[in-house]
Structures are given as C-alpha cells and as structure tokens.
Amino acid sequence: MILFKVRNPKKERILEDTLQNVLGQMEARKYAAGLEQRGIEEARIRQYGFAFERKQVLIG
C-alpha cells in the first residue's frame, strides 16, 4: 500500500512531520484491514508513505 502527501506548510513544520502524518493516517483509517478482509495475510502487506516538498521526498 502506498500513500502520497505533499507538505502543507500551514499544518506541518518540517517534511518529517508530513511523513508522520501519512503513516498515522494509514494506521488511523485502517487501510490494511480492507486488504486483510480480501484474504491477504498481514505479513504480506507493506505500507509505504511518501512525503513531498518541491524536489525533496521522504519515504517511510
């Protein structure tokens, strides 16, 4: 599972904050649960968050 987010300077002070928000969103909205319901084993589910700001990117 991949989620992309562009840094919002009004809400996030640094790019690392954006990445933490991306990862937190995946956890809070339980995106992986939908895959598990379709029969995909939890051990096979990978979650990657991408945070962007201009030409910079952080992957978590």
C-alpha positions in Angstrom: 0.0 0.0 0.0 1.4 3.4 -1.0 0.2 6.8 0.2 1.5 10.1 -1.1 1.2 13.5 0.6 2.6 17.0 -0.2 3.8 19.0 2.8 1.3 21.7 3.9 3.4 24.5 5.5 0.4 25.8 7.4 0.0 22.4 9.2 3.4 20.8 9.1 6.6 22.5 10.2 9.0 20.1 8.5 8.9 17.3 6.0 9.3 14.7 8.7 6.0 15.9 10.2 4.3 15.3 6.9 5.7 11.7 6.8 4.5 11.1 10.3 1.0 12.3 9.3 1.0 10.0 6.3 1.9 7.0 8.4 -0.6 8.0 11.1 -3.3 8.3 8.5 -2.7 4.8 7.2 -2.9 3.5 10.8 -6.0 5.5 11.8 -8.0 4.7 8.7 -7.1 1.1 8.9 -6.3 0.8 5.2 -4.6 -2.6 5.7 -7.8 -4.0 7.2 -9.5 -3.9 3.8 -6.8 -5.9 2.3 -6.9 -8.5 5.1 -10.7 -8.8 4.5 -9.9 -9.8 1.0 -7.7 -12.6 2.2 -4.3 -11.1 2.1 -2.1 -12.1 5.0 -1.0 -9.4 7.3 2.6 -10.5 6.9 2.4 -9.8 3.2 1.0 -6.3 3.5 3.6 -3.5 3.2 2.8 0.2 3.9 4.9 3.0 2.4 4.3 6.7 2.9 5.8 9.3 0.6 6.1 12.9 1.8 7.0 15.6 -0.8 8.1 19.2 -0.7 9.3 20.5 -4.1 12.2 18.2 -5.1 12.6 16.6 -1.7 11.0 13.3 -0.8 11.0 11.2 2.4 9.9 7.6 2.3 8.8 5.8 5.4 
